[in-house]
Amino acid sequence: METHSKGFFSIILMLAMLLMANVLQAQSCSTRSTVGRYVVTCDGFLTPAQNAPLVPAKILATATADNNGTFSGPGTISLGGTVIPMSVVGTEHINQDCTGTISYNLTLGGQPGPPLDITFVVSDAGYTINGLVTDQGAVFSCTLKRMLPGIYR
């Protein structure tokens, strides 16, 4: 009877280890975790020029991420009530723990703008990315929600 108990315990232990390995693997991120097209919404306060006071800002945009972790896309920013077309391009640096950083090259109204540096966390199997702008003086956060494939054609 004791031999059966040890065998049963060994099987349970192996199953528990396999389950734990699957959970840890499921939480691992790479640039492949973020491939897709996203709706981007950002909200907070930004400065329109160096040493200028912060003003309310909102962004509504789309972004597409490729296998290399490059995000790009067009959008619109309302900066202190002035609405300006914009676009961004940047390549993420993502960690296995699903945290990362990205620095976007920003174009505002067809002109180069300041870089937009963001620290982010990927969740929901890559369907949600929450980011915080880390540039000095900015109070701005963004949420990216992956669009479901095949619906938005």
C-alpha positions in Angstrom: 0.0 0.0 0.0 2.9 2.4 0.9 4.4 1.8 -2.6 1.1 2.9 -4.3 1.0 6.0 -2.1 4.5 7.0 -3.1 3.8 6.4 -6.7 0.6 8.4 -6.6 2.3 11.2 -4.7 5.1 11.2 -7.4 2.5 11.5 -10.2 0.7 14.4 -8.4 4.0 16.2 -7.8 5.0 15.8 -11.5 1.6 17.1 -12.6 1.9 20.1 -10.3 5.4 20.9 -11.7 4.1 20.7 -15.3 1.2 22.9 -14.5 3.5 25.4 -12.8 5.9 25.4 -15.8 2.9 26.0 -18.1 1.7 29.0 -16.0 5.2 30.5 -15.9 5.6 30.0 -19.7 2.2 31.6 -20.3 3.4 34.7 -18.5 6.4 35.0 -20.7 6.4 37.8 -23.2 8.3 38.7 -26.4 7.8 40.9 -29.4 5.5 38.1 -30.7 3.2 38.7 -27.8 2.3 42.2 -29.1 1.9 41.6 -32.8 -1.3 43.0 -34.1 -3.4 46.2 -34.6 -4.4 48.3 -31.6 -6.8 51.1 -30.7 -4.8 53.6 -28.7 -6.2 56.0 -26.2 -4.1 58.3 -24.1 -5.0 60.9 -21.5 -3.3 63.4 -19.2 -1.2 66.5 -19.4 1.7 67.4 -21.7 3.7 70.5 -22.4 3.4 72.0 -25.9 6.9 73.4 -25.8 10.1 73.3 -23.7 9.5 75.1 -20.4 5.9 75.8 -21.2 3.2 74.8 -18.6 1.4 71.5 -18.8 -1.9 71.5 -20.7 -4.6 68.8 -21.0 -3.9 66.3 -23.8 -5.7 63.3 -25.3 -4.8 61.0 -28.1 -7.0 58.7 -30.2 -5.0 56.6 -32.7 -4.4 53.1 -34.1 -1.0 51.3 -34.0 0.2 48.2 -35.7 3.0 46.1 -34.2 5.1 43.7 -36.2 7.2 40.7 -35.3 10.2 42.9 -34.6 8.3 44.9 -32.0 8.0 48.0 -34.2 4.8 50.0 -33.5 3.6 52.6 -36.0 0.4 54.3 -36.8 -1.6 57.5 -37.3 -3.8 59.4 -34.9 -5.1 62.7 -33.6 -3.9 64.6 -30.5 -5.8 67.3 -28.7 -3.1 69.4 -27.0 -4.6 72.2 -24.9 -7.6 72.2 -27.1 -5.7 72.4 -30.4 -6.4 69.3 -32.5 -3.4 68.1 -34.5 -2.9 65.0 -36.8 0.0 62.9 -35.6 1.8 59.7 -36.3 4.3 57.5 -34.3 7.0 55.0 -35.0 9.0 53.1 -32.3 10.4 49.8 -31.4 9.6 48.2 -28.1 12.1 46.6 -25.7 10.1 43.9 -24.0 11.1 41.7 -21.0 10.0 38.2 -20.4 8.0 39.4 -17.4 5.8 41.4 -19.8 7.2 44.8 -18.8 9.0 47.0 -21.3 9.8 50.4 -22.7 9.4 52.1 -26.1 10.5 55.5 -27.4 8.3 56.8 -30.2 9.4 59.2 -32.9 6.5 61.6 -33.0 5.3 63.6 -36.0 2.8 66.4 -35.3 1.0 68.1 -38.1 3.7 66.8 -40.5 6.6 68.2 -38.4 8.9 66.2 -36.2 7.9 66.3 -32.6 9.7 65.4 -29.4 10.2 61.7 -28.6 7.6 60.1 -26.4 9.2 57.6 -23.9 6.8 55.1 -22.4 7.2 52.3 -19.8 4.5 49.6 -20.3 3.0 46.4 -19.1 1.4 43.8 -21.4 -1.5 41.8 -20.1 -4.5 39.7 -21.3 -2.2 37.6 -23.5 -1.1 40.7 -25.4 -4.6 42.1 -25.9 -4.0 45.0 -23.5 -1.0 47.2 -23.1 -0.9 49.9 -20.4 1.7 52.6 -20.6 3.0 55.6 -18.7 5.0 58.4 -20.3 8.3 58.8 -18.5 9.4 62.1 -20.0 10.2 64.8 -17.5 7.2 66.9 -16.7 4.6 64.7 -18.5 1.6 63.3 -16.7 0.2 61.0 -19.4 -0.9 57.4 -19.7 -2.0 55.3 -22.6 -4.0 52.1 -23.1 -3.7 49.9 -26.2 -6.5 47.4 -26.9 -5.8 44.8 -29.6 -8.4 44.7 -32.4 -9.8 41.3 -33.0 -8.6 39.9 -36.4 -11.1 39.7 -39.3 -13.6 42.1 -37.8 -12.1 45.4 -38.9 -11.5 45.0 -42.6 
